[in-house]
Amino acid sequence: MKTVNLLLVIAVLGFMATNLYAVDGKELFARHCSGCHYEGGNSVNRSKPLHRLFRHANGLRTVDDLVNKIRRGGQGMPAYRPDRISDPEARAIAEYIIKTFD
Ligand code: HEC
């Protein structure tokens, strides 16, 4: 019985920790990117929104391509170093962009 309780406590703590540290691409995008890319648009350079057609035309197809773009910035976009956006966070943002902005 005691072992069962202990396992339960461990399971609950584990679940809480996962949620605490979960990276949420949507939330990160809202915090870091939507100032210029609200709803996938581009308020600085209107010819470069985040929708698939435009991304692909500019050679940004994969999660890695997008992570590189986040790191590089350029032409009016800030470059984000890993101390501001970690690798798992950058990947979560990239995955959010790919699944959200068709
Ligand atoms: C200060 C405004 C600004 C912020 C903040 C910003 N961007 Fe950008 N972004 C731009 C501009 C301007 C461009 C066009 C220049 C270029 O493509 O190099 C761009 C281009 C892009 C592109 C390429 C789009 C295309 O069609 O080729 C992607 C992808 C992108 N941004 C993602 C992001 C992500 C992800 C974030 C947040 C981590 C972000 N941007 C934050 C201004 C911004």
Boltz pocket constraint, residues with backbone or C-beta under 6 A from the ligand:
constraints:
  - pocket:
      binder: B
      contacts: [[A, 28], [A, 29], [A, 32], [A, 33], [A, 34], [A, 35], [A, 36], [A, 37], [A, 42], [A, 44], [A, 45], [A, 47], [A, 48], [A, 49], [A, 50], [A, 51], [A, 54], [A, 55], [A, 58], [A, 60], [A, 66], [A, 69], [A, 70], [A, 73], [A, 74], [A, 75], [A, 76], [A, 77], [A, 78], [A, 80], [A, 93]]
      max_distance: 6.0
